[in-house]
Amino acid sequence: MNRNHITCVFITLLLTTAACFAQNPLDFGNDIRTADPSGHVWPDGKMYVYTSHDEECQPDFFMKNWHVFSSSDLVNWTDHGPILSVEQLSWADNYAWAPDAAYKNGKYYLVFPAGTGIKDRKNPENSTKWMGIGIAVSDAPTGPFKDAIGTPLWREPYANDPCLFLDDDGSAYLYFHGKNFDYYVVELAEDLLSTKGDFIKMDMGGYEPKMEGPWVFKRNDLYYFTMPENNQVLTYYTGKSPKGPWQYQGVFMEQEHNSNNHHSIVEYKGQWILFYHRWLEVPDSDCTLRKRQRHSAAEYLYFNEDGTIQQVKRTSEGVKDFEIRIRRK
Ligand code: FUB
């Protein structure tokens, strides 16, 4: 074996080893492309991640179904999907975009955006695209889910990217991205199947950039309104109530490539986790449209003493040592 051969073998070994220990993107089994991961810990103690599902080379985010993946160590995942598809809806046939989920009184709720029509980018006046938010229910976290109301929660305003936050007192708040309705919140009724009261415009302290994919959570009595600002960089506000007023706190994850991000933040076994998606090159892809495809990923997330969020870096290791970390706590 000459020197070149040895170097070659060595590099291959290094790459293979690195690949074995890498955990991002998350290993969801087979070759599925997922985006918009929404993480939840349910009463059985497992982590469930609800995602949208990218098809190879899909044009303009034409997406057809949602999946859920479960794990108890964040390394070994089971795919339980698809758990709902736009074919099962009477009011939409496309745009199975970023879902969220909730658990209440023994039932599991999938809150999902879906839509119809086409966006005409050259002549926007010819666009027919419309999106709304639906609710599906199941007795199990893994579905199958059934559209519970047979319509979207509302038709106007155009809306997608729902985030359903259940507060400790049982109140349910729905945040979303809406055409001219960003930074509004609406409460849901006790059964989570209809809205209660008006859309409430939240006080964002005077800073309201374009956004999609809001995610709200609570920690130590402080509420966090987090979002992909301009659909990309992850930023957040804090507040003392789920309806604001909110105070802008800035960036906690920088941008990678000129492409969207979508995330969720959840505590699991005493450790906070950030789920998000990455646009990674798929070299053997037949897709001429784009070589990068979306994949769900996870990182540890830490808070400072004053409750602010520390910067999170994208890593290839992700949360692969989760079990060891938890045992050390
Ligand atoms: O996955 C479709 C759309 O792309 C989501 O709804 C947005 O948040 C962006 O991730």
Residues whose N, C-alpha, C, O or C-beta is under 5 A from the ligand:
A	BS01	FUB	A35 D36 S52 F61 W97 A98 D161 E212 G213 N260 N261 H262
